[in-house]
Amino acid sequence: MYEPWFVWAVIGIACIGMEMLMPGFVIFFFGLGALVTALFSLIPGVDSLIWLQILIFVIFSIVSIVFLRRHFARIFAGSVFDSSRTSVDDSDTGETAEVTEAIGSSGSGRIRFRGTTWNATSDGNEIPAGKRVRIVSRNGMIYVVEPVVDAPVTEKE
């Protein structure tokens, strides 16, 4: 038969994997509890006491849910199963970026924004590579941009 640490490790990995399929962000912590129990099961004496393993699993799972869920939920926040969150994020609206691949009037190109490149479309304007653009909106992973119009420099008299 399998060693207790191996069984607990498989249960932990399965729970963490199932978290990707189920909403709520709770099963993850049962997976953590099982992985911690697997580590404790490596200690001589603990591997033969199933009641102690179950107690360790229950205590660590509950403690991790109570104290870590809020912190981890902010880190792993997603919108796949949460219908109250929209897929459009307007926090980047108004920011500027640089065009790395020309954006055609009806097609798409690429922009460099926050250290990486993104797909981008324009609102009907052709924008050559190297130009600065302002982000108008974002639809999923595609930014809608407009060219930045440089304000003329006026000298004060």
N, C-alpha and C positions, 0 to 999 in steps of 0.2 A: 504494500500500500504506500501512499505518498506520505512524506513527512508533513507535520502540521504547519511548518513555516511556508512550505510550498503551496499548500491549500489556501492559507490566508493570503499569500501573495497573489494567487490567481484570482481569488475573490476581490481583492483590492483593485487589481488591474481591470477586471471586468466591470466593477462599479464605476471606476473613473471613465472607462470607455462608454458605458451606458449613459453617462451624463451628457454626452454629445447628442443623444437621441431624445432625451426627456427634459422638459422645462422644469425650472424651480431651483436648480443649483443646490440640491440636497444630497443626492446620491454620491457626489464627489467626496463628501466628508465621511460617508460610510466606507468609501474606498480608502481614504486616508487612515481611518480606524483599522481597517483590515491590514494595511501595509505596516502600521505600527505594531499590530498584534503579531504579524509575521516576524518582525525584528525581535520582539520579546520571546517568541517561540524558539528562537535560537539559543536562549539561555537554558543551560541544563536544569532540569526540574520543571520548568514552565511548559516544556513540550509535552509532558505527560499529564498535565492538569488542564483538562478541557474547560472546566468551570472557571479557572483563572483566565484562560484565553478569552472566553466569552465576556467575562467581566472587564478585561482590558479593552476589548473591542467596543463594548457598550459605553464605557466611561469616556474613552478617547473620542468616539464618534460624537457623543452628545456635547462634550466640551468643545470640540472643534466646530460643530455647528453653531453653538451659542457665541463663541468668541471670534471665530475666523470668517464666518459666512459673510458678514457685512463688508469686511475688508476685501475678501476675494471677489465678491459680487461686483464691486466697483472696478476691479482690475479686469475681470472677464465679462463685463457687461456686453450683451449682444442684443440683436433685434430679430433674430430668426423666428423665435416663437412668441415674442412679445408684440402683439398687434397694436399696443398703444404707442410704440415707438415708430417713427417714420424712418424711411430709408434715406431721406434727404437731410443732409446736415448743412445748415446755413452758417456754421461758425466760421467758415473760410471766405464767406462773401466779403468782397471789398479788398481782399489781399491781392498782391501782385505776384506774377510769376514770369518766367522767360520761356518763349516758344523755342523748342528744340527741333521739332519737325513742322514744316509749314502747315498751317491750317487752311484748307480750302473753303470756299463759300458754302459748299453743301457737304463737304466731307469732314474728316477729323484729322487731327495731328497730335502732337505731344507737347506737353509743357513740363518745365522743371519747377517743382514746388516742394518746399520743405525737404530738400536733400534727395529727392527721387523724381522720376518722371511719371507722368499721368497722361491718360488719353484725354483729349480735349476737343470740343467743337466750338464754333463761333456762332454768333447770332446773325450770320449772313455775310460777314466781312471776311475777306481773304487776309491772312496775317502771315507774313514771311517769318522764317526762322531768325532768331536773334532779337525779335521785338519783345517789348514788355507788354503784358496783358493784365487786365484786372478780372478777377473771378466774379462772375455774375451769380452763378448758382452751381449746384452739383446734383447730378442725377445718378445715384449709385456710385460707380467708380469713374464716371466721366464728368469732367468739369466743363461748364459753359463759360466762355471767356469773351471779353471785348478788348479791342486795342486801347492802350493807355494813350490818351492825347496829351502830349507835352504842352503845358501851358507856356505861352510866349513870355520871355523874360522882358520885363519892362523896367526901364531905369527911372529912378525917382529923381525929380529935379529939385 
